[in-house]
Amino acid sequence: MTVLTNHEQQEIDRANTEGKQPVVFVHGLWLLTSSWDRWRQLFEEQGYTTLAPGWPDDPDTVEEAKHDPEVFAHKRIKQVTDHYIDAIRQLKRKPAVIGHSFGGLIAQMVAGEGVAAVTVAIDPAPFRGVLPLPLSALKSSSAVLGNPLNYTRAVPLTYEQFRFAFANAVDESEAHELYETYSVPGSGVPLFQAATANLNPWTEAQVDTKNPERGPLLIISGEHDNTVPWAIAHASYKQQEKNPAVTEIRELPDRGHSLVIDHGWREVAETALAFIAQQLKIGQ
């Protein structure tokens, strides 16, 4: 059992009191829950109640994160996933779950536990069984994987690394703005776990794709994503489509890995919103 923060507990209590359909947002490496602020406002305007738990020990702000980067070290995929599952199990209604990058992997792990009503995984990190390793994905992760000592460290991205891994599909000015506004250090462990998932039968980077209680799933892929290219997203989809529930994949043109935080975020959010609304209506 993980320890939820007071703020996270308050969000759970608010969701249970309001009684609206809850939506849980899951951020990935190098971002904080603030990356979902505009999404949350949009979903709240559409009648949902939203929650954005952090990873365990996440600081509240980007400034705090840069001041004390080591707080991110040693975070493991299962530890983070359990934190979200513990929060979700306190909700009176099964939530929709939306995750980006490693948050997209965690969202699928949550769905595999049967505790999500519907799931959207955006440019999701790979899990065991997902085999493609495009060169751009290797380059994006080389900031961490290039040094085995980074396994135990919190690793910040330089602007150049962020530009390639996240902000390659926006102009230079916006890339700098996104880097200053959102980028924080990330735990090295999950990247090593994902990178070795197909070599380790006991890896934490695995998803129960066969659980009939998984619920509907949409995978969204950015056409120009260097970190999670189409080959990885589509291979995840091929694993998931064996599930009896609805499984869809959409590629959004001209988008990179920063698609949830850059100027085009709303198109992605509305794609997720439409799928969730449709699937919840079908499920009623």
TORFI-906423 format. One record per atom (N, C-alpha, C): x, y, z; residue in one letter. Coordinates in pm, whole numbers, plus 50000, padded with zeros to 5 digits. Atoms other than C-alpha are relative to their C-alpha. Layout:
XYZA...
***
This chain:
500854988150000M500005000050000M500895012450000M499214987750005T501495033549897T499305011050080T500544988849922V500995066150082V499575011149905V500514989250082L498765091349907L500235013350072L499834986849939T499425128349965T498645005450041T501254993649959N496825150350131N499235005249878N500644994650120H496165166749795H499354988949917H500575011350076E495645133249622E498764994650069E501165004849926Q493275122049898Q498825009549985Q501064990150019Q491335154549863Q499344998749863Q500565001750135E490925148649490E499124987649993E500825012249995I489645113449555I498675002950071I501214996849923D487185126349816D499075008949918D500824991150083R485995153749579R499284991949891R500615008150105A485405128349301A498854991650055A501055008449940N483405105749534N498815008350044N501094991349956T481365135049666T499195005149881T500714994350116E480555149549324E499204989349926E500745010850064G479515115749186G500055000049848G499864999850146K480485124948828K500964989049956K499055009750053Q482425101748599Q501435005150023Q498634995549977P486045103948720P500934996649883P498955002350099V489005106948484V501345001750072V498704999849933V492485098648616V501095002049894V498914997150092F495525113448440F501324995050058F498735005949957V498925096348455V501135005949915V498894994150076H502055115648358H501164990149988H498855008750021G505275100048235G501275006050055G498704994849957L508975105648290L500225014249948L499564986350036W510375141148280W498875010250001W501104990649985L506975157048347L499384998450139L500755000749875L504785164548650L498505000549969L501454999650021T501015164748702T499545013149936T500364987150060S500985201348593S499904999049848S500095001850144S501395188248238S498564997349955S501395003150033W497705178748254W499045011450032W500904989649951D496305212048380D498955004149897D500974995650102R494695222848051R499044988849964R500885011650024W493355187747988W498934999250109W500935001349889R491765187448331R498895010449990R501004989450014Q490045220648272Q498984996549890Q500895003850110L488645208247939L499054989050043L500845011349959F487365175548088F498995004350107F500944995049897E485835193548389E498875007949934E501034992350072E484025216948148E499004990749931E500885009750068Q482595185947979Q499244991150099Q500835007049902G481105173248306G500674988650074G499255010349928Y483815149848433Y500645006050125Y499154995749890T485655151648761T501364993649979T498675004850038T489405148248723T500934998850120T498965002149899L492285135448932L501324998249927L498675002050059A495995137148857A501004997050111A498995003749899P497955118149121P501405000749939P498635000250048G501695122049094G500624986250018G499235011849962W504345095249109W500385001850146W499644998549858P505365087849470P501145010050018P499004989949961D507315117049622D500205011149897D499884989050095D506785139849321D499935013450071D500174986449949P507425176249409P498795006749935P501204993350050D504575200649353D500265008349875D499734990850109T506315223449105T501304996449929T498785002050077V508985223048835V501195006350072V498924993349927E511015247549043E500524991250114E499595009049891E511035223849342E500744987949944E499395011950061A511925194849112A501455002849961A498644996650043K514975212748976K500905002950120K499234997249879H516035222749328H500424987250072H499725012649930D515875186949461D499764988249906D500265010150103P516235163449161P500054985650051P499825014049958E517245132449361E498734993650054E501275005649953V513675128549487V499404990649895V500545008450106F512935112249149F500694986549988F499205012150019A515605085349178A499294987750058A500425013149948H514795048349232H498524996849980H501425003250022K511135050449121K499874988849898K500165011850085R510145016848973R498604999649940R501295000450070I507315008848731I498904994650091I501045005949916K505424986548976K499645009150116K500254990849889Q505815011149263Q499075011349956Q500824989050050V504325039049052V498604995049964V501305005650039T501565017048910T499154996950123T500745003149877D500575005049258D499455012750064D500454987249944H500325041449367H498695004349933H501234996350072Y497745048349096Y498874990450029Y501065009949972I495855015949160I499435002250139I500484997349864D495665024049532D499045011950000D500884988250008A494155057949447A498694996349932A501205003550078I491735043349191I499064991050081I500855009149923R490485016249429R499175007550106R500804992149906Q489235043849660Q498835007249933Q501094993350071L486955057749390L498754991349999L501265007449999K483295047949401K499594995649860K500295003650139R483125046849019R501314996849929R498815003050080K485585030648779K500335012249914K499674988150076P487475059248619P500394996849856P499235000150125A488555066148267A501445003350039A498594997849968V492365065548270V500725004549872V499254994650114I494555086448039I501465001350041I498594999249967G498335082648036G500845003449879G499094996050108H501205096647830H501384994250027H498645005149994S504555080047760S500094988550102S500035010549898F505465059148068F498654999950071F501364999749948G502095070748195G499044992049914G500815008350089G500605053647889G500204985250026G499745013949958L502295021147990L499284997250132L500645002049870I501065025348348I498484999449985I501455000350024A497535032848223A499574986349950A500335013350049Q497564999648035Q500154989450110Q499865009349888M498844981548344M498815001150094M501194997649917V496014997348545V498794993249935V501125006250071A493514986248278A500074984750009A499815014549991G494994951248289G499594994350135G500485004249868E494044950048657E498485000250009E501474999950003G490414955448558G499375011250081G500554989349915V489984988048751V499705012849922V500294988350082A489515012148456A498744997549917A501195001350084A486235018648274A500365000949852A499514997950137V488045030047958V501375006250012V498614995849989T491695037847885T500485006249870T499334993850115V493615061047653V501495000550031V498545000349983A497365054647618A500625008049885A499464990850100I499195082747436I501514998149989I498585002850022D502585074447283D500574991650116D499655007549879P502925046847546P501354993049991P498745007549990A506265032547656A499724985249979A500235014150033P506724996147548P499994990950122P500025010249896F506074965347759F500474986849942F499535013250044R507174928947742R499114994649889R500755004750115G506124914647406G499995010049886G499894989750103V506554947547220V501465000249954V498645003150043L509624940347008L500735010949923L499244990450081P510444969346772P500855009550085P499114990349934L513374991646873L500555009549895L499534990550101P513595019946619P501195008250050P498794992549962L516825040046614L499665012850076L500344987549932S515065072146718S499644997650146S500345003349861A513725054847030A501254997350081A498725002549931L517215042847119L500735013050028L499334987249980K518605077747069K499315008150110K500754992449898S515835093147281S500324995350140S499765005549866S516585069947571S501494999450035S498565001249975S520375071547535S500495009450108S499624990849892A520495100947776A500084992750133A500005008149878V519765075048045V500754986949979V499465013550019L520675041247900L501474999949962L498604999350039G524075053347780G500974998250115G499145001649883N525405051048136N499304990950101N500655009449906P524595020448354P499805005950140P500144993949867L525095041948666L498705007950014L501244992249996N521955061348570N498834991850054N501075008449945Y519885031548690Y499555005150137Y500324995749863T520045045649042T499875015150013T499994985349995R519945082348948R498715006149951R500994991750067A517505109548864A500745007449889A499274994750116V518465121148515V499205011149934V500664989350074P517545155248372P500364999149852P499694998850142L517365160647997L500605013749973L499544987150050T519485187847840T498975005249901T500954994650097Y517605211347609Y500104992249869Y499835007150127E519085193347306E499354986150006E500635013249985Q517945159447441Q498485001250002Q501444997649995F514465173247517F499475003549861F500404995950136R514295188747170R499824987649911R500115012150082F514925154747008F498924990650050F500895010349944A512915132947245A498555004650010A501364994949979F509895155547302F499565009949892F500454987950068A509835187547102A500525001349857A499484999650136N511045177946754N498975004849897N501044996450096A507695186446589A499445014050024A500404986149978V507415222346718V501195008949966V498894991250036D509475253246637D500925002550120D498964998249898E512565263446831E499505007950120E500504991549893S510805290347032S499094992250094S500915007949915E508055266947154E500754989050073E499215010649936A510585239347224A500675005350127A499374994049882H512475262647460H498975002650110H501054997149902E509225273247627E499534987450071E500435012749941L508115237247681L501054994650096L498915005049917Y511515227847821Y500045007450134Y499944992149877E511505256348074E498764997950086E501285000749928T507845251548169T499754986350062T500455013349960Y507555213848202Y501094990050037Y499025010849988S510825194348196S500614999150140S499405002749868V512005178648524V500864987349988V499235012650004P514495150648605P499074987950007P500795012449998G513285114948564G500814988550056G499345011949945S514085082148737S500594991649887S499395008650101G516495060448543G499424986049995G500415014149990V514975027648661V498984995949894V501005004950095P511835026048439P500554998049859P499445001550135L513855031148121L500814987149988L499265012750002F516205002548210F499034988250006F500985010949991Q513174981248303Q499334997549865Q500655001550131A511464987947969A500984994549896A499015004050099A514684983247773A500334985150008A499655014149980T515244948447920T498774991050014T501255007349973A511584937647935A499934986749926A500115012350078N511904911747660N501104989950033N498945009149955L514984896447824L499724994350139L500255003249859N513484893548172N498554995450018N501365005049984P510454870848226P499275005850121P500604994749878W509884887148566W499955015349999W499964985550008T510054922848441T498715006350054T501184992549957E507734948548595E499315006849881E500554993450119A507194962748245A499174990049919A500885009150073Q504424938548153Q498555003250030Q501414996249997V500734942648087V499144987549982V500965010950020D497864917848129D499045004549891D500814995750114T496414923047782T498764991249981T501075009750025K494034893347808K498835001150097K501074998949902N491934903348110N498725005249935N501244995450064P488324905247983P499405012350068P500474988149928E487734932348244E500835012449967E499134988650034R490324954948077R499215012249958R500794988950050G487664976447911G500555005549869G499584994250127P487914997047591P501335007450013P498674993849999L491375010047497L500255006949867L499544992650117L492565036747256L501485003350018L498614995850002I496245040947171I500135011349898I499774988550087I497195074847024I501495001149974I498594999150038S500455078346832S500245012949922S499604988250077G502145110246712G500864995849882G499335004550123E503355106546355E501535001650006E498564997249999H506785121846423H500644997650137H499465002649866D507335108646776D501324992349988D498725006949999N511015099946818N500134990150115N499855008149879T510635084947166T499194987149993T500875011850019V507705061547097V499465000749857V500444999550139P507515058746717P498824990649974P501155008250040W504565042946535W500274985250016W499705014449993A506335009246525A499774994550141A500215004349861I506265007246907I498525000850037I501424998449966A502735020846946A499164989349932A500785009950075H501414997446676H500234985950053H499725013249942A503174967246829A499264998350132A500825000549877S501484975947162S498554997149964S501375002250046Y498174977646976Y499774985449958Y500145013950045K498774943246817K499914990550119K500115008149879Q499274928747165Q498625001750063Q501254997049929Q496164945947300Q498764996049922Q501225002450078E493794939047011E499484985750016E500475013649972K493584902447116K498974999950113K500974999049891N491494914447411N498585000649944N501384999550051P487714909547374P499385013949999P500554986449996A487094946247453A500455008049877A499644991050111V487234974347196V501445004550013V498624995350001T490824982547099T500225007749870T499804991750118E491655011246863E501355006950008E498774992150005I494735030246749I499805011149899I500084988650092R494965064646589R501365006749993R498764992350019E497945082646443E499635014449970E500264985850023L497875120546467L501155005849919L498944995250089P499775136946180P500785011750059P499124988749968D502705160546235D500195002350150D499894998349856R502875154246610R501204992350055R498905006449931G505845145946833G499604995650139G500275005449866H506165132847188H499425010550094H500534989349914S505215166847333S498535002849971S501354997350047L501715163447186L498985002950110L500974997249892V499985165147527V500235013650065V499694987249935I501665197847628I500255011449902I499664989350093D502415217047309D498735006949947D501124991750048H500195240947110H498854991749943H501065008450056G498245211846958G499354990650099G500495009249896W497295195847290W498504997549987W501455001149997R493595202647240R499484989449902R500405010350097E493315180546929E500134986150062E499765012949936V494765151647128V498964997750110V500965001049890A492535158747426A498594997149949A501345002250054E489415160247212E499864986249937E500025013850052T490355127447043T499764990250115T500185008649882A490635111247387A498595001650057A501314996949942L487465128347509L498894993249921L501045006050084A485405116047212A499954984950017A499965014649982F486565080047255F499414996150135F500495003249865I485875080347629I498495001750007I501444997549995A482425095747588A499234989149924A500665010350082Q481505070647314Q499974986650073Q499915013149935Q482685040247510Q499204999450129Q500804999749877L481065051047835L498524999249967L501415000450042K477775056347649K499604985949960K500265013950041I478015021547494I499884990950121I499945008549883G478775006847835G498865002050099G501094997349905Q475745021848006Q498894989649991Q
***
